[in-house]
Amino acid sequence: MSNDALFPSDNVLWRQPGLVGCLAGRTLSAFSSQVLAVAVGWQIYALTHSAASLGFAGLAQFLPMMLLTLPAGHVADQFNRRRIVMICQMIETIAAFTAAIASWQHMIGPLALYALVALYGACRAFEMPAQQTFLPAIVPTSVFPRAAALSSSLFQVACIAGPSLGGVLYGFGADTCYALCSAGFLMAAVSTASIELRFPTRQRQPITLESVLGGIAFLRRQKTMLGAISLDLFAVLLGGATALLPVYADDILHAGPIALGLLRAGPAVGAMLMAFAMTRWPIRRNAGQAMFLSVAVFGVATIVFGLSRSVALSIIALMVLGAADVISVMVRGSLVQLGTPDGMRGRVSAVNMLFIGSSNQLGEFESGMLAACVGAESAVVIGGVGTLIVTLLWMRLFPGLRDLDRLDDITPGE
């Protein structure tokens, strides 16, 4: 099928220099990351047979990202962003290749794997804020929502294919997975190198607390943008149903591991389908209302999943949940990237990343703790109801977000 058939009115999108390299670099990096996560998880558990070890692996990756993300945003606004991304991807290439050799020679242990994921977390902290500035520098504002939808759809494909292929390849050994990751990160670096980016000349600033926290100060002045980011944060924080999928698959739906795999794939499949649809039919008017409606649908889908006793209905609810989340992500992403001056994009993207990472991690924690107190079903339903309450409250607190109309009319704030 040709590009014209998929995107009949959007030939201009594919004519943007550097777009293919940008999308390929991001997708290959995301795919390799997913394979790496599967391989590390399986190998650590095989070496230790301890669930706590899996938790330590997550912590080893999360801590460097949490500590370095805001300074990394400052670095992205001061130095060559393409070079930052390439350096990070080359470090990831070398680290994955080293892990492949060590696994092949049976010379790797839990501490080495913790060091691997910690290094990876540090690289991602610097790579992602710089990488997120590429798209608005490549495509004009008029086609940015469509380009962002295409980028998101490819990212979701990577999130589905990566764990699936990683699980299959792990049967041939962890070294096979790490070798694939190394090749994927290397191809991502080559794709990034092919991008031609033109950024305005920026005057270097010393690393100070004021500069590092500049993204937070900017968001405090931009109420509409702050409303979008915080709405998404609280929706994910309260509606963390996916953290309890193993409990649902085993104790509530009484299904096996295959059903658990389908449940885990549900949100990603729904997100991918919605992202592809938005690539062809982007939001043209009433973007703020679309965002609030999508978060409300997210809450309702969470409640339906919480009450469901059918595997099929649960999968459908999770697909709707994932699809609704993509709409919210698209509006928020357009606000952050188009509403931020180029000289601030790295720092604002870093704050956005910090919010997203915190909501995902804390959302899983909140769901687990609440489920331990009131049961998994009640925890999920309470989370869905909480999401609906937050949606109504944010509509009153952030009228500018509610009244947001066209995404292509967004201009950088001060």
C-alpha positions in Angstrom: 0.0 0.0 0.0 1.4 3.4 -0.9 1.8 6.4 1.4 -0.7 8.2 -0.7 -3.4 5.6 0.0 -2.7 5.8 3.7 -2.4 9.6 3.9 -4.3 10.9 0.8 -4.0 14.6 1.7 -0.7 14.6 3.4 2.0 14.2 0.7 3.6 17.3 2.2 4.3 15.4 5.4 6.6 12.8 3.6 8.5 15.5 1.8 9.9 17.0 5.0 13.7 16.4 5.0 14.8 14.4 8.0 11.3 13.0 8.9 12.1 9.4 8.0 15.4 9.5 9.9 13.7 11.1 12.9 10.9 8.4 13.0 13.3 5.6 12.3 15.7 6.6 15.1 12.9 7.0 17.7 11.1 3.7 16.7 14.3 1.6 16.6 15.4 3.0 19.9 12.0 2.3 21.5 12.0 -1.2 20.0 15.5 -2.0 21.3 14.5 -0.7 24.7 11.5 -3.0 24.9 13.6 -6.0 24.0 16.3 -5.0 26.5 13.6 -4.8 29.3 12.3 -8.3 28.5 15.8 -9.8 28.4 17.0 -8.1 31.6 13.9 -9.1 33.5 14.0 -12.8 32.4 17.8 -13.0 33.1 17.7 -11.4 36.5 14.9 -13.7 37.6 16.6 -16.7 36.2 19.8 -15.8 38.1 18.1 -14.9 41.4 14.5 -16.4 41.4 13.6 -13.4 43.5 10.7 -11.0 42.7 12.5 -8.3 44.8 15.4 -8.5 42.3 13.0 -7.4 39.6 12.0 -4.5 41.7 15.6 -3.5 42.2 16.1 -3.6 38.5 13.3 -1.1 38.0 14.7 1.1 40.7 18.2 1.0 39.1 16.7 2.4 35.9 14.3 4.8 37.5 16.7 6.6 39.9 19.2 7.9 37.3 16.3 9.1 35.1 14.7 10.9 38.0 17.9 12.5 39.1 19.3 13.5 35.7 16.2 14.4 33.6 16.0 18.1 34.6 19.8 18.7 34.2 19.5 16.8 30.9 16.9 19.3 29.7 19.3 22.1 30.4 22.0 20.3 28.4 19.6 19.8 25.5 18.9 23.5 25.3 22.6 24.4 25.4 24.3 21.9 23.1 23.9 20.1 19.8 20.7 18.0 20.3 21.4 15.6 17.5 24.9 14.9 18.8 23.5 14.3 22.3 21.1 11.7 21.0 23.7 10.0 18.9 26.2 9.8 21.8 23.5 8.2 24.0 22.5 5.7 21.3 26.1 4.7 20.7 26.7 4.2 24.5 23.6 2.0 24.5 24.9 0.1 21.5 28.2 -0.6 23.2 26.6 -1.5 26.6 24.2 -4.0 24.9 27.0 -5.5 22.9 29.1 -6.0 26.0 26.1 -7.6 27.8 25.7 -10.0 24.8 29.3 -11.1 25.0 29.2 -11.4 28.8 26.0 -13.5 28.6 27.4 -15.7 25.9 30.5 -16.4 28.0 28.3 -16.9 31.2 30.2 -14.0 32.9 27.3 -11.8 33.8 25.5 -11.6 37.2 22.8 -9.5 38.8 25.1 -6.6 39.8 26.3 -6.3 36.2 22.6 -6.3 35.0 21.7 -3.6 37.5 24.7 -1.5 36.2 23.4 -2.1 32.7 19.9 -0.8 33.4 21.3 2.1 35.4 23.5 3.2 32.5 20.6 2.8 30.2 18.4 4.9 32.5 21.1 7.7 32.5 21.3 7.6 28.7 17.6 7.8 28.3 17.5 10.8 30.7 19.7 12.7 28.2 18.4 11.2 25.0 14.7 11.7 25.3 14.4 15.5 26.0 16.8 16.2 23.1 15.0 13.7 20.8 11.6 15.2 21.5 12.7 18.5 20.1 13.3 17.0 16.7 9.8 16.8 15.3 8.8 20.5 15.7 12.1 21.5 14.1 11.5 19.2 11.0 7.8 19.6 10.2 5.7 22.8 9.9 3.1 23.6 12.4 0.3 22.8 10.0 1.2 19.1 9.8 2.7 18.7 13.2 -0.4 16.9 14.8 -0.4 14.4 12.0 3.4 13.8 12.2 3.0 13.4 16.0 0.3 10.8 15.5 2.4 8.9 13.0 5.4 9.0 15.5 3.1 7.7 18.3 1.7 4.9 16.1 5.2 3.7 15.3 6.1 3.9 18.9 3.2 1.7 19.8 4.2 -0.8 17.2 7.6 -0.9 18.8 6.0 -1.4 22.2 4.0 -4.4 20.9 6.7 -6.0 18.7 9.6 -5.5 21.1 8.3 -7.6 24.1 6.9 -10.2 21.8 10.1 -10.7 19.8 12.2 -10.4 22.9 10.3 -13.2 24.6 10.7 -15.5 21.6 14.4 -14.7 21.1 15.1 -15.2 24.8 14.5 -18.9 24.1 17.8 -18.8 22.2 19.6 -17.1 25.1 19.8 -13.7 26.6 22.9 -13.0 24.5 20.7 -13.2 21.3 18.4 -10.5 22.8 21.3 -8.2 23.7 22.8 -8.6 20.3 19.5 -7.6 18.7 19.4 -4.6 21.0 22.9 -3.6 20.1 22.1 -3.7 16.4 18.8 -1.8 17.0 20.6 1.0 18.9 23.3 1.2 16.2 20.7 1.6 13.5 18.9 4.2 15.6 22.2 6.2 15.8 22.7 5.9 12.0 19.1 7.2 11.4 19.7 10.1 13.8 22.9 11.0 12.0 20.9 11.3 8.8 18.7 14.1 10.1 19.4 17.6 9.0 18.3 19.9 11.9 18.5 23.7 11.9 18.1 25.3 15.2 18.4 29.1 16.0 21.8 30.1 17.4 21.6 29.9 21.2 23.8 31.7 23.7 25.3 29.3 26.2 24.2 29.6 29.8 26.0 28.2 32.8 24.3 25.4 34.6 22.6 27.1 37.5 19.6 26.0 39.6 17.5 28.7 38.0 18.4 27.5 34.5 17.9 23.8 35.3 14.4 24.6 36.8 13.6 26.9 33.9 11.1 24.4 32.5 9.1 24.4 35.7 9.1 28.2 35.9 7.9 28.3 32.2 5.1 25.9 32.9 3.9 27.9 35.9 3.3 30.8 33.5 1.6 28.7 30.9 -1.7 27.7 32.6 -3.1 25.8 29.6 0.0 23.7 29.2 0.3 23.1 32.9 -3.4 22.0 32.9 -2.8 19.5 30.1 0.3 17.9 31.7 -1.2 17.7 35.2 -4.5 16.3 33.9 -2.7 13.5 32.2 -0.6 12.9 35.3 -3.6 12.5 37.6 -5.5 10.4 35.1 -2.6 7.9 34.8 -1.9 8.1 38.6 -5.5 7.2 39.5 -6.4 5.0 36.5 -3.4 2.6 36.9 -5.4 -0.6 36.1 -2.7 -2.2 34.1 -0.5 -2.7 37.2 -3.1 -5.2 38.5 -3.4 -7.3 35.3 -1.7 -10.4 36.8 -4.3 -10.3 39.6 -7.2 -9.9 37.2 -5.9 -12.7 34.9 -5.4 -15.2 37.7 -7.9 -14.5 40.5 -10.8 -12.6 38.9 -11.0 -13.7 35.2 -9.5 -17.2 36.0 -7.6 -17.2 32.8 -4.1 -18.3 32.0 -0.8 -16.6 30.9 -2.0 -16.3 27.3 -5.0 -14.2 28.4 -2.6 -12.1 30.5 -0.5 -11.5 27.4 -3.7 -10.4 25.5 -4.7 -8.1 28.4 -1.2 -6.5 28.4 -1.4 -6.0 24.7 -4.8 -4.5 24.8 -3.9 -0.8 25.7 -1.0 -0.8 23.2 -3.2 -2.2 20.4 -5.9 0.4 21.1 -3.4 3.1 21.2 -1.8 2.0 17.9 -5.1 1.9 16.1 -6.1 5.3 17.4 -2.8 6.8 16.5 -3.0 5.5 13.0 -6.5 6.9 12.7 -5.3 10.3 13.9 -2.6 10.3 11.4 -5.2 10.3 8.7 -7.9 12.2 10.5 -6.2 14.6 13.0 -8.0 16.8 15.5 -8.9 19.9 13.7 -11.2 21.8 16.1 -12.1 21.8 19.8 -8.9 20.1 20.8 -9.4 21.0 24.5 -12.8 19.4 24.6 -11.5 16.4 22.8 -8.8 16.0 25.5 -11.3 16.2 28.4 -13.6 13.8 26.6 -10.8 11.3 26.1 -9.7 11.4 29.7 -13.4 10.9 30.7 -13.6 7.9 28.4 -10.3 6.7 29.9 -12.0 6.8 33.4 -15.2 5.0 32.2 -13.1 2.3 30.4 -11.2 1.8 33.7 -14.5 1.3 35.6 -15.7 -1.2 32.9 -12.5 -3.2 33.2 -12.7 -3.2 37.0 -16.3 -4.6 36.9 -15.8 -7.0 34.0 -15.8 -10.8 34.5 -15.3 -11.6 30.8 -11.8 -11.8 29.2 -13.2 -10.4 25.9 -14.9 -7.4 27.5 -11.8 -6.8 29.6 -9.6 -6.7 26.5 -12.0 -4.4 24.7 -12.1 -2.0 27.7 -8.3 -1.9 27.8 -8.2 -1.2 24.1 -10.6 1.7 24.5 -8.5 2.9 27.5 -5.4 2.9 25.3 -7.1 4.6 22.4 -8.5 7.4 24.7 -5.0 7.9 26.2 -3.5 8.6 22.8 -5.9 11.5 22.2 -4.9 13.0 25.5 -1.2 12.4 24.7 -1.5 14.0 21.3 -3.1 17.2 22.6 -0.6 17.5 25.4 2.3 16.8 23.1 1.2 19.4 20.6 0.8 22.0 23.4 4.3 21.2 24.9 6.2 21.2 21.6 4.4 23.9 19.7 3.7 26.2 22.7 7.4 26.2 23.9 10.1 28.4 22.4 12.9 26.4 20.8 15.4 27.6 23.5 13.2 26.1 26.2 12.0 22.9 24.5 14.6 20.6 26.1 13.9 21.7 29.6 10.1 21.7 29.2 10.3 18.3 27.5 12.3 17.1 30.5 9.7 18.3 33.0 7.0 16.6 30.8 9.0 13.4 30.9 9.4 13.6 34.7 5.7 14.0 35.1 4.9 11.1 32.8 7.5 8.8 34.5 6.3 9.8 38.0 2.7 9.2 37.1 3.4 5.7 35.7 5.6 4.6 38.6 3.4 6.2 41.3 0.3 5.0 39.6 1.4 1.4 39.8 2.4 1.9 43.4 -1.0 3.6 44.3 -2.9 0.8 42.6 -1.0 -1.9 44.3 -1.3 -0.3 47.8 -5.0 0.4 47.3 -5.7 -3.1 46.1 -4.0 -4.5 49.1 -6.4 -2.5 51.3 -9.7 -2.8 49.5 -9.2 -5.5 46.9 -8.2 -5.3 43.2 -11.7 -4.7 41.8 -12.6 -1.9 44.2 -9.2 -0.3 43.6 -9.6 -0.2 39.9 -13.2 1.2 40.1 -12.2 3.8 42.6 -9.4 4.8 40.3 -11.7 5.2 37.4 -14.2 7.3 39.4 -11.3 9.4 40.6 -10.3 10.1 37.0 -13.8 11.3 36.2 -13.8 13.6 39.2 -10.4 15.0 38.3 -11.7 15.6 34.7 -14.6 17.7 35.9 -12.5 19.6 38.4 -9.8 20.4 35.8 -12.5 21.7 33.4 -13.3 24.4 36.0 -9.7 25.1 37.0 -8.3 25.4 33.5 -10.9 27.1 31.3 -8.1 28.0 28.7 -7.5 24.3 28.2 -11.2 23.6 27.9 -11.6 26.3 25.3 -8.5 25.3 23.2 -9.5 25.0 19.6 -7.1 24.4 16.7 -3.7 22.8 17.5 -2.1 24.3 14.5 -2.8 27.8 15.9 -0.7 27.2 19.0 2.2 29.7 19.2 5.2 29.7 21.6 4.6 31.3 25.0 6.9 33.6 26.8 
